[in-house]
Amino acid sequence: MSRNRFTSIERAKRTLLTLPQALHHAARDYPGGATAIAAIDGGNATTLNHKLSLTNTSHTPNIADLELLMDATRDPRIVDALLHPIGWVGIDVSELSDTDTPQSLMAGIGALLSREGELATHVSATLADGAVDGDELAEFELLAERMVQAVFKLRAVLRQKHAEDLAHG
């Protein structure tokens, strides 16, 4: 393979993560990190940092920590990590923003299709030796899930637009 392996930060953006990885990266990407998240409910920042460490085995996140992290970060990687092992895809259409227009979502789907097409072409070329690189497979799986999520979000936006048109027309 000519492709370099992902760094942990690249992997966190380009692949499906395990739940511990998703929680760790969600907190890390949150403004102020785990310290700011712990302050939301008055928890101990040091303890939360230990629970989110990928190398510390003496502390692990509990259900309350999971709820806090999901509520604070709204990071879709956490939902992906929870649902992927059972074959489900999480789609959050509860809070559509003003930028979630049919045009912007179609542009996003087009970009995803382009990236997935490039990756599929690369993976097809590497299949000549009968093997698929794990990082490429992981990236392809994430893109496939993001595509399904984008299509369902577009569906929600179009339904909302249709309902508004009916109400005004």
N, C-alpha and C positions, 0 to 999 in steps of 0.2 A: 504494500500500500504506500502510495506516495503522500497520503494525507497525514498530517501530524495529529497526535492524540489531543483531545480537548484538555484545557486547563480546567480546574474545578469551577471557576467563574464562567467559562464558556459552556461547560456541561450544564450548569445551573440554568442557563438561558436557552440551550439547544436540545435538551433531552428531558424525558420524563424522569422525575426524581423519586427516591424513596421518601417516606414520610419524614424521617429524621432529617434528611437532606433538605426537603422542601421547607420545613420549619426553620432550620438553620439559616437558609438563604433568604427566606421571607423576612426574618428578624434582622438579618444583616443589611438588607436593602431598605428597611424602614428608616425614615429620618430619626436619628438618635439611637437606632438599634434596639437591642433587647432591653437596655436601660430605660428607654422611653416607653417601651411597651409595658414593662413591669410597673412603671409609675402610674399607668392608667388606672389600675385597680389597687395601688398601694403595695404591690408585691415586692419581694426582695430581688433586686437587679442581679446580684451575684448568683443567687440560686437559679434564676431563669437563664442566665448565661451558661451556667454549668449544665442545666437540663438540655440546652440547645447545642452544646458542644458535640461534635461528631466523634470526639475521642474519649470523652468522659463517660464511663459506664456506671458510675455510682448514682447518678441522678438521671431520671428520664421524665419527659413531659407527661403530664396527666391530662385528663379530659378538660379541666378548667383552663390549663395552659393552652390546649388546642383551641378552645372556644375564644380565649383572649387573643391569640395570634390571628385566628381567622377574622375576627371582628375588627381588629386594629389594622391589619395589613391588607385584607381583601385580596390576598395573593392567590391567583388561580392555581399555582403549582401545588398548594396544599390540597385543594379539592382533587386535582389530577392524581396526586399521590394516594389519596384515599379511595378513589373510584377506579383507577386503572387496573389494579389487581383483580377486580371482579368484572372487568370488561365494560364498564360504564364510562360515559363521557359527561363531564359536568359543564353545564351552560348556565351562566348567570345573566339573565335578562331582567333582573329585578330593578336595576337602576340604569336605564338607558340615558346617555348624555346627549346634549345638543349636537355633539360632533358625530353621533351615531346616526348618520343619514344613509339612505339607500346608496347614494353615490360614494360616500366614504367607505362603506362596508364592501361595496363591489370592488373598489380600488384595492382594499385590503385583501380581499379574496383573490384578486388577480395577482397581487404580489406573492401571496402564499402559493398559488398555483405555479407561478414562475420559479420560485425557490424549490418547491417540491419537484418540479420537472427537472431542474438542474441536478438535484440530488438523485432523482430516479435514474437519470442518464449516467451519472457517475457510478451508482450502485450497479447498474446493468453492466457497465464496463468491467467492474471488479468481479462480477460473477463468472468471468471467463476462467478464473482459477478455481471456481467452485466454492468460494468462501465469501461471506459478507462480514465486513468490519463491524464490531459491536457499536462503535460510536456512530457510524453511518446508520445502522439500524435504529438506534435510539433517537437520532435526529429525525429520521423518516417517521417514526412512530409519533413523535411530538407534533410534527407538521401535519400529520393525518388527523390527530385530535384537534389541533387548532383550526383546521379546515372545517371539520364538522361543527365546532363551536361557532365559527364565523357564519356559516350557512344558517344555523338556527337563530343566531342573533339577527341576521338579515331578515329572516322570517318574522321575528318579533317586531322589528322596526316597520316592515311592510304592513303587518296586521294593524299596528298602531296608527300608521299613516292612513290606512283604509278606513279605520274607525273614525278618525278625525275628519276625513273627507265626507263620510256619511253624515256626521253630526253637523257639518257646515253646508251640506249641499242638499 
